[in-house]
Amino acid sequence: MLAYTIPLFNIIDRAFGLFSTDMGIDLGTANTLVCVRGKGIVLNEPSVVAVRAGTNQVLLNGNAVGRVAKEMIGRTPGSIESIRPLKHGVIADFDVTEALLNYFITKVHNRKRFFSPRVVIAIPSGITAVEKRAVYNSAERAGARKVYLVEEPRAAGLGIGLPIESPVANMVVDIGGGTTEIAVLSLADVVTSVSLRVAGDHMDEAIIQYMKKTYNILLGDLTAERVKIEIGSAYPLKQEMTMEVRGRDLIGGLPRSVTITSEEIREGLREPVNTIVEGVKETLEKTAPELSADLVERGMVLCGGGVLLRGIDQLLREATGLPVRVADDPMTCVARGTEVFLEKLDQYSSVLDTIDDDY
């Protein structure tokens, strides 16, 4: 009887799929991207939710999510908090993450009541089984009919267009907001990987700490991010830059502005950048000789928002001696990879986690 039940369930599931808006989600610490099969990326918003302080009640009738909530960061009264429910690529606040996913799934799916979507979610390769379960449960409670989990490096490899199904080495370095995923892929699987909880957010924090130590001035998170984007670098620039920044004087407590240089910010970013370089070297040291030989020619591909830091590719090229290139549209690679999984669910079902198989 069971032999007939499983195929019947698959047929019914595919039939529902004709009427539901199945989606892939890159659930990032800094930004969440949603793609729909056949339509590409349809949503790209910050992973931020504004709630009433001390509660999980989302403001504006549940609509204070994404860009609306990010604009409130650092500008809210004591009764309101703008929070990021994911830390280091994993769920830090279960209820708020559920609200975040519910908002995005509803916005994309238009709440077709009888045809809930199947959802593929990209997750860091280094998270625990408990953290996987939290992501799965959040998506399920947010309205997903079926939830599949895929490792971010594998999704990134497909999104970049690498031949990860071939018996050759494909190396991906994905520097996101909360984690850096470094992996060597072959035969559609992760051969070796390193997951670092050091990425774009740590670069912002490093800039804040540098400004406190050097100038006795406190910057907000959004200002630190702007500094990183406008003059940040990992490698000496042909023409160094300057920028005026404003913050609060730690001694007098009054607003103050200072002019900083790209050399100073590069020094401030040294620690998180070096940690990423060491993670890449560690991954290469763990790679089998035959696959290492492939990498001499094929090199590595960089993706994620963190690779937009000027000179990060040059630094890695110099540190490893391998060819290094930045992917086209690096911030969307993982999301585009989840769309490929959506299009080929039957083919890739064996490499996707559905939790039911593990528990």
N, C-alpha and C positions, 0 to 999 in steps of 0.2 A: 504493500500500500504506500509506504514511504517513497518508493522509487517513482511513483506516479505523482505524488503530492508535490515534490520539489519542482519538477518541470512545470506543473500547473501553476504553482506560485510564481515562477519566473515569467510565464506567459501573462498572468494577471498583472504582474509588476510592470512589464513592458507596455501593456495596454494602458495602464494609468499614466505611464511616462509620455504617452502621446498627447495627454491633456494637461499635464503639469509642467511647470517651468522649472526643470531640473537645473541646478546651479552649482558652480564651483566657487569656493570661498578661500581666499588667502587671508586667514584670520591673524593679522599682524599686531604686534605690540603698539606700533605707531599708526598704521593705516590698515583698513580692511577693504579688500577689493573683491567684487562679486562679478562672475562672468556667467553667461547663459549659453547653453549649447547652441551653436550656429550663429550667435549674435556677438560673441566676444565679450569684452568688459563693459558692463552696464552701470557699475557703481564703484566709486573710489572715494572713500571718506575716512577721516581720522577715527581711530578707535577710542573715542571719548564719549562719555555720558555725563550729563548734568543732572544731579539729584538733589533732593532736599537733604540738608545735613543730618546725619544720624539715621537716615532711612535709605531704602532702595527705590523710592518713588521718583520716577523720571519726570522732569518738568515739561511744561508745554504739552500736556496731554500725551506724554510719552514720546514727543517729537524732539526733545532736546538731546539729540544724538548726532555724532559726526561733526560736520563743520560748525553747526550751530553751537554745540557744546565746546568745541575747541576755542572758538572766539571768546568764550567766557573764562578761559583759564587765566588765573591771576587777577581777574576783574570782578569776582563775585563777592557779595556780602557774606557774613558768617552763616547765614541760613541756607546757603547754596554751595554745593561742591561740584566742581568739574573733575571727574576722575577717569583714569584709564584702567579698566578692569583686568587688563592683561599685563603681566610683568615678566620680562625675560622670555616672552613667547608663550607663556602658560597662564592659565586662569588664576587670578588673585582674588577676584570677587565673583562667586558663582552666579548670584542673583542678577548682578548688573551685567555680566556677560550674556546671560540669557536675554535680558532686555535689549542689549545691543544686537544680538543675532535676530531676535524677534522683529526688531525694527527693520533691519536690512532685508530679511527674508520676506516680510510683509510688503515692503516697498517694491521689491523686484517681482515677487510672485503675484501681487495684487490679490492675495488671499482667495485663491480659487478653492472654495471650502471643501469640496469633495475630492480634490486631487492634490494632495500635499506633495511637495517636491522631494526628489532624491537630491542629496547634497554631498559633494566631495569637499572635504576640508583639509587644507595643507597644515601640517603640524611640524614642529622642530623634531629632528631625528633623535635628540637626546632626552626627550621627556619620559617620565615614568609611566607605568601602567595606570596609576591612580590619576595622573594628569590627563592621560588619554581618555579615561572614563569621564572626567569632568567635561572635556570638550564634547564628547559624544552625547552626554546627557543634556548639556546646554542646548545643543542643536536640535535634539529630539523634542525637548520641551518647548523649543521656540517654533515648532511646527514642521520639522522635516519628517518625511515618511520613512526614509532610509538614509542612514549616515555612513559614509565611507571616509576613512582617514588615510592620507598619503603623506609620506615624508617630504618636507620642503625641498631637499636637494633633488629628489627624483622628479618632483613636479617642475622644478626649475629647469632641469635638464631637458625635459620634453618641451617646456615653454620656449627655451632658447632654440630648440630645433636640433639638439645633439642626437646622434644615433645611439642612444643608450641601450637599445636592444642588441647591438652588435657586440662581439667578443673582443672589444678594444676598450682602453681606458678613456673615460670622459670625466674630467675634473671640474667641479663647480664650487665656487666660493660665493655664498649668498650672505651679504652683510645687510641685515635688516635693522629694525629699531631696537629690539630687545635681545636678539641672538644673532650670532654669525654661524652659519652652517657650511662646513667644508666637507666635501665628499668626493670619492672616486667611484664612478658608476660603470658597470659592465653587465651585459646580458640582462638589462632591465632591473637590476638590483643594486643596492648600495654595497660595495665591496669593503670599503673602510671609510670611516667618517669621524669628525670631531665637531662637537656642538659647544660653542662658547657663549656664555651669557654676558658677552661684551660686544657692543655694537653701537648704533647711532646714538641711543640714549646716553650711553657712557661717555661718548664724545662730548655731548652737550654738558654733562655733569663735569667733565674734565675742564671745559672752558670756564664754567662757573667757579670751580675751585681755583683755577689759575688767576682769574680776575680778583677773587677775594684775597689771595696770597700776595699778588703783585701790586694791586692798586687799591686794596681795601674798599672795593665796590662790589655790591651784590647785584647780579643780573637775574632776570626772570628766565624761566625755561624757554619761552618763545624767543626772547632776545638772544640767548645762547645759541639756539638753533639757527637763527638768522645770521649770526656771526660765522658759524660753521659753514653755512651755505655760501655766504658772500666772499669770505676771505680765507676760509679754512683750507689746509693742504697737508698732505702726508710726505711731500717731496719738494725740495727747493724749486721755486718758480722762476721762470725767465725774467719776469717783472713782478717784484713783490708789491703788495697792495696795503692800503691803510683804510681804516674805518672808524667813524665816531660812534661810540656806544653810550647809552645812558642807563644809569642804575641808581641804587641807593647807597650813599656813603655810609660805611659801617661804623665810622667814628662819630661823625656829626649827625647822622640819621637823615640828612637832607638829600634831595636829588642832585646827581652830579653826572657830568659827561667826561669821557676821556677818549683820546685817539689811540688806537692800537694798530699793530702791524701784522701782516700775515706770518712773519717769522715768529712773533710771539705766540700766536695761536698754534702754529705748528709745534712749538715747544710744549704748549699746554696739552696738545693731543698725542704727545709722544707715547705715553703709557698705554692707552687703549689700542693705538695703531700697532705698537710693538707686540701686544698680546695677540692680535689677529695674525701678524706675520709669523709668530711662533706657532700658532695653531695650524697654519698652512704647512710649515716645516714638519710638524708632528705627524700630520696626515700623510705627507710624502714619505716619511720614515717608516710608516706602517704599511705602505703599499708594496705588493708583491713585485719582484724584479721584472717580470714580463710586462706588467702593467706600467711600471715605472719607465720601461723602455718606450712604451707608446707615448708617454707624457713628454718625453724629450722633443718629439715632433709635434704632438697635438696641443701641449700646454694646458692652460686652465682658462676658464671663462668666468668673469665676475658679473654678479647681478645683485639686485637689491638696492635700496636707496642709499646705503652707506658707500657704495662704489662711486657715487658722484663726487665724493671728496677728491679734490684735485690731487693727482700724482699717486693715488693708491696703486694703480696698475704699474707705474714705473718702479715704485718701491718694491712690489712683489716680484717684478721681473728681475730686479737687481739682487734681491735676497735669495731667489731660487735658481736663477739662470734659465728658467723656462719661458716659453712664449706666453704672454698674458694679453687677453683682450677683454674689453667691456662689452657685454651683450647689448644688442639693440633694445632700446626702451627697457632698461634693466629693472625698473620698479614694478613692471607688470609680468615678469617671466613666470613667477610661481602661479599667479592667477591664470595665465594662459595655459600653463601646464595642467591645471585642474580641469580646464575645458577639454583638453585632449583626453584625459581620463574619462570625462563624461561621455564623450563621443565613442569611446571604446571600452565601456564598462564590462562587457562580456569578456573581452580579451585580457583586460588588466585586473579582473576581479580577484585573481589569486595573489596579487601583490598589494591589494588594498585591505586595510584593517576595517572590520565591521564590528569589532568588540565582541559580538556574539561568539566568534570563533575562539576568542582568547579567554573568555570567562565562563 
